[in-house]
Structures are given as C-alpha cells and as structure tokens.
C-alpha cells in the first residue's frame, strides 16, 4: 500500500512537471511570434512614392503627352542647393526638366513620381484660388513635390510705417501641377502659395500660366 502511495505521488509530480514544461514552451513560442511582429510591422502602402530614376519610366508613373507627342512623366530634383523642384522627364533625353528663376534646367539625378491607379487626381485650378486650407478647415491633400529654399523678401507695404524689408517665407512647399501650353501640349511643373500660378520649363525658359491643374489625393 505504501509503495502504491509513493508511485501515485511520483505520477502526480511527473504530470505537473510535464504541464509546466509544455506551457513554458508555448509561452516562449508566442513571445517569439510577438518579437517577429515587432521587428517586422505591417507597413501601410502609400498612395504615391518618389523613386530614383533608373533609365526608364515606370509603368505606374504619372504621365501625359507633351507638345510633340512624347510621353513625359512627373519628376523632381535638387537644383544647386536651391531646393527640390518638380518638372518632367521623357525617355529620349532622360533628363528632368525644371524651371527656376526664369530659365529651364536639365537635371541628371532625380526622382520619378509613382502612384496607385486612381489614387491621385488632377484638380483644375487658377491663380485666383487659395492654395491651402480654407477658414472652415476644409482643403485638399496636395502631392508633395518638393520645396523652394529661397528666401522671399517683400518690400514694405504702401502707407505702412515699416522701415525694413520683411522675409516671410523660406523652404516654401512646392506642389505638382500640369499646364497646357498655347499649342495644346501638356507639361508638368510647380506651384506654391508664392508663385500664384504654375511655372514650367520649355526649351530654355521658364513660363507661367494662371490656369492649370494641381495633383491631389483622390
């Protein structure tokens, strides 16, 4: 009887040991899964992305036809430490054409705008419309096209007792826009609160249009 009792105790202890061992392994496995999830969190797919140009225009690039029927895509690049400016690229020249200071420039190092289908749309705009949120908080989500690093300096307003010139803007955000020229060709350029219109490069010059389209999130 005593031997049976001892065997019974040993069986209980062994059962408890097995349960603790299995439970500890389960907890360790769950911790490992949690660590993997922390190390590899699920990333949200952005509506659009700027990718480095590799010599060809991606299939998901934002494109149109220019004045001579070539396919061009939205691009952006940095110009002489004066900011990052949006423009357009075609597969013939493989250069990003931007406008700055009244002149056109070709950039060799630049990015191309890519986006999901129907996630970005063109909104008709003109220079008289306010670029930004309205007083009620409503507004559009403009596609980030870069920034202008120049300091915009404004003279004193008339009939005001201001004896100094005021720097109002620096690193002003630039947005992607589309312009139709007088010949019906479309080009990509930039707009901002300062520009009050849309600027684009063509041949060797930079031009401005009061009527254009701005790229926004759908």
Buried (B, 14 or more C-beta within 10 A) or exposed (E): EEEEEEEEEEEEEEEEEEEEEEEEEEEEEEEEEEEEEEEEEEEEEEEBEBEEBEEEBBEBBBBBEBBEEBBBBBBBBBBEEEBBBBBBBBEEEBBBBBBBEEEBBBBEEBBBBBBEEEEBEBBEBEBEEEBEEEEEEEEBEBBBBBBBBBEBEEEEEEEEEEEEEEEEBEEBBBBBBBBBBEEEBBBBBBBBBBBBBBBBBBEEEBBBBEEBBBBBEE
